[in-house]
Structure formats: structure tokens, C-alpha cells
Amino acid sequence: MKLFVAGLPYDFDDTDLKEMFELYGEVYSAKVARDRETKKSRGFGFLDMPNDAEAKEAIQTLDGAEIGRGKKLAVKKADDEPPRPGGGGFNRDRDNRGRGNDDRDRRRY
């Protein structure tokens, strides 16, 4: 079962996350999200536990638990949504929907 964990201390790394959840069972992988530029933890992560019963026990025990400086963990089953396209930048094809290629070629950027 894939789990989402929020409220992690900012000094947590992948090993810390894995070790915390190994108290409840086997952990295939653990990954703390990091900022692309600074490489600092973003305070949340994901992990994969092969045994659903162990994963559910970890959720029940750790969800809402206080960890360091009064921060409370939020632990839940991760959504299995497909990744969204990144960006937020200009999408040329989308903005030219319904127009012929001639309009697109004449546009100046």
C-alpha cells in the first residue's frame, strides 16, 4: 500500500522516514519530497508498504501523532491518481484551439 505522510520535520530524510515506518512492518521504499532548487525537505513524503494490514496499523498509530516541536503527522493512503502534466507555462496548441494553422503561423511572439 502506498502511503502519504505530511508534517515531517524538515531535517527528515528518506532513511528517517523508512526507519519510522519499519517499526510497523516491511517498507519497500520511502521518499521525502525535496525542493528542486534548495534540496531541502518540503515536509512530506511517500512510502510503499507491501503488507496492507501493517500499513493500516501504521496509519492508525501515526496519523495525528506529534513529532518534534509540536508538529502533527498526517498519514493516509496515497491517491493513485495519474501524475498531472507539469508546467503552468504557455501552451501554444491549447491557446490556438479552433483556429487554423494559418493563424498560428502569423502570430508574432
Secondary structure as UniProt FT lines:
FT   STRAND          2..6
FT   TURN            10..11
FT   HELIX           14..22
FT   STRAND          29..34
FT   TURN            36..38
FT   STRAND          41..48
FT   HELIX           52..62
FT   TURN            63..64
FT   TURN            69..70
FT   STRAND          74..77
FT   HELIX           92..95
FT   TURN            96..98
FT   HELIX           101..106
//
